[in-house]
Amino acid sequence: MINLVVALQAEARPIIETLDLVQDRPAGIFPVYCNDGLSLVVSGIGRIHCAAAVTHLFHRTAQSVGQAWLNIGIAGHQQVPIGSVLLASRITEQVSGRSWYPPYVLDVGLQRSPLVTVDKPERCYPECCAYDMEASGFYQIACRCSTGELIQSLKIISDNPGSNLDLTTDQVSQFIADQMPAIE
């Protein structure tokens, strides 16, 4: 089983369409979409929501240790061009200072970058890394559900210093749709 965790319905939409996922019934506290061997949960924004959604998905569909977990979403970056895809090499929770290091075991040819999880959208990008709002909550709970080698966070860069943070749902969906080959 592969478990996907996204924050926004706009991020989920192109994944659901491309991978032919169907909404799981009865509906729970987080929307879950499935097909044979694949589950996706939409968490909502923020590390706490993401951690709760991982727990929900584990108890709803996975319920066995050793399954793959992938957090997919948009992030800002100080220098990486908008539309680029990257894997987190380090996930740091800004509020606590804690860090996790997802092992890199698949040679998929994707750029790697440190990722900082913040509680509010980052507008200054003080470090040369990606900034999101979910990865630390995702990673620390997913590590309780599987081994580190099977847990990754993939981010598509949606903004840089000086860019507009007011993205439409269609823009967010397009960022994900454009990177479906990398996601798959």
BELSULMO-V501830 format. One record per residue. RES is the residue in one small letter. PSI is psi in whole degrees, -180 to 180 (999 if undefined). OMEGA is omega in radians with two decimals (none if undefined). Layout:
res=RES psi=PSI omega=OMEGA
res=RES psi=PSI omega=OMEGA
This chain:
res=m psi=136 omega=3.03
res=i psi=130 omega=-3.09
res=n psi=122 omega=3.14
res=l psi=139 omega=-3.14
res=v psi=121 omega=3.10
res=v psi=156 omega=-3.13
res=a psi=-39 omega=-2.96
res=l psi=146 omega=3.05
res=q psi=-34 omega=3.11
res=a psi=-32 omega=3.06
res=e psi=-36 omega=-3.10
res=a psi=-37 omega=-2.99
res=r psi=-53 omega=-3.13
res=p psi=-29 omega=3.10
res=i psi=-46 omega=3.12
res=i psi=-46 omega=-3.11
res=e psi=-47 omega=-3.08
res=t psi=-39 omega=-3.05
res=l psi=8 omega=3.09
res=d psi=49 omega=3.11
res=l psi=149 omega=-3.13
res=v psi=139 omega=-3.13
res=q psi=131 omega=3.13
res=d psi=140 omega=3.11
res=r psi=147 omega=-0.03
res=p psi=153 omega=3.14
res=a psi=138 omega=3.11
res=g psi=-159 omega=-3.11
res=i psi=-18 omega=3.03
res=f psi=139 omega=3.09
res=p psi=132 omega=3.13
res=v psi=135 omega=3.13
res=y psi=140 omega=-3.04
res=c psi=161 omega=2.80
res=n psi=-173 omega=-3.10
res=d psi=113 omega=3.04
res=g psi=5 omega=-3.09
res=l psi=133 omega=3.07
res=s psi=146 omega=3.11
res=l psi=136 omega=3.07
res=v psi=143 omega=3.08
res=v psi=115 omega=-2.97
res=s psi=-32 omega=-2.88
res=g psi=168 omega=-3.04
res=i psi=138 omega=3.00
res=g psi=154 omega=-3.06
res=r psi=-33 omega=-3.14
res=i psi=-46 omega=3.09
res=h psi=-41 omega=-3.11
res=c psi=-43 omega=3.11
res=a psi=-42 omega=3.12
res=a psi=-39 omega=-3.14
res=a psi=-37 omega=3.07
res=v psi=-46 omega=3.12
res=t psi=-45 omega=3.13
res=h psi=-49 omega=-3.11
res=l psi=-39 omega=3.11
res=f psi=-48 omega=-3.10
res=h psi=-26 omega=-3.09
res=r psi=-39 omega=-3.01
res=t psi=-40 omega=-2.98
res=a psi=-70 omega=3.09
res=q psi=24 omega=2.97
res=s psi=138 omega=-3.13
res=v psi=148 omega=3.07
res=g psi=13 omega=3.09
res=q psi=157 omega=-3.12
res=a psi=143 omega=3.10
res=w psi=131 omega=3.14
res=l psi=121 omega=3.03
res=n psi=125 omega=-3.11
res=i psi=136 omega=3.08
res=g psi=-177 omega=3.12
res=i psi=157 omega=3.12
res=a psi=159 omega=3.01
res=g psi=161 omega=3.11
res=h psi=146 omega=-3.13
res=q psi=-38 omega=-3.00
res=q psi=-28 omega=-3.06
res=v psi=134 omega=-3.09
res=p psi=146 omega=3.07
res=i psi=136 omega=-3.12
res=g psi=-13 omega=3.12
res=s psi=154 omega=3.10
res=v psi=144 omega=3.10
res=l psi=158 omega=3.03
res=l psi=142 omega=3.13
res=a psi=126 omega=3.06
res=s psi=-27 omega=3.06
res=r psi=138 omega=3.07
res=i psi=120 omega=-3.14
res=t psi=131 omega=3.06
res=e psi=110 omega=-3.04
res=q psi=-44 omega=-3.04
res=v psi=-34 omega=-3.10
res=s psi=-20 omega=-3.07
res=g psi=-2 omega=3.14
res=r psi=147 omega=3.12
res=s psi=150 omega=3.06
res=w psi=150 omega=-3.08
res=y psi=93 omega=3.13
res=p psi=125 omega=3.11
res=p psi=143 omega=3.13
res=y psi=99 omega=-3.05
res=v psi=-17 omega=3.12
res=l psi=130 omega=3.09
res=d psi=82 omega=-3.08
res=v psi=0 omega=3.06
res=g psi=22 omega=3.11
res=l psi=144 omega=3.07
res=q psi=145 omega=3.11
res=r psi=150 omega=-3.12
res=s psi=148 omega=2.94
res=p psi=151 omega=-3.11
res=l psi=130 omega=3.10
res=v psi=127 omega=3.08
res=t psi=123 omega=-3.10
res=v psi=161 omega=3.13
res=d psi=-17 omega=3.08
res=k psi=150 omega=-3.14
res=p psi=134 omega=3.13
res=e psi=133 omega=-3.14
res=r psi=-14 omega=-3.06
res=c psi=-27 omega=3.13
res=y psi=63 omega=-3.04
res=p psi=-25 omega=3.13
res=e psi=158 omega=3.09
res=c psi=79 omega=-3.14
res=c psi=174 omega=3.08
res=a psi=155 omega=3.11
res=y psi=127 omega=3.07
res=d psi=-172 omega=-3.12
res=m psi=7 omega=-3.06
res=e psi=-29 omega=-2.89
res=a psi=-40 omega=-3.11
res=s psi=-40 omega=3.08
res=g psi=-42 omega=3.07
res=f psi=-54 omega=-2.97
res=y psi=-44 omega=-3.08
res=q psi=-29 omega=3.08
res=i psi=-40 omega=3.10
res=a psi=-31 omega=3.10
res=c psi=-21 omega=3.07
res=r psi=-14 omega=-3.08
res=c psi=-14 omega=-3.06
res=s psi=-177 omega=3.08
res=t psi=152 omega=-3.07
res=g psi=-32 omega=-3.13
res=e psi=-19 omega=-3.10
res=l psi=14 omega=-3.08
res=i psi=122 omega=-3.12
res=q psi=158 omega=3.06
res=s psi=119 omega=-3.10
res=l psi=125 omega=-3.09
res=k psi=142 omega=3.06
res=i psi=127 omega=-3.04
res=i psi=123 omega=-3.08
res=s psi=-14 omega=-3.10
res=d psi=156 omega=3.11
res=n psi=176 omega=3.06
res=p psi=132 omega=3.11
res=g psi=-6 omega=3.14
res=s psi=163 omega=-3.11
res=n psi=126 omega=3.11
res=l psi=-5 omega=-3.13
res=d psi=74 omega=-3.13
res=l psi=144 omega=3.05
res=t psi=163 omega=3.09
res=t psi=-35 omega=3.11
res=d psi=-38 omega=3.10
res=q psi=-44 omega=3.12
res=v psi=-47 omega=3.11
res=s psi=-40 omega=-3.12
res=q psi=-39 omega=3.07
res=f psi=-45 omega=-3.13
res=i psi=-47 omega=-3.12
res=a psi=-40 omega=-3.13
res=d psi=-23 omega=-3.10
res=q psi=16 omega=3.12
res=m psi=-37 omega=3.07
res=p psi=-41 omega=3.11
res=a psi=-39 omega=3.13
res=i psi=-45 omega=-3.14
res=e psi=999 omega=none
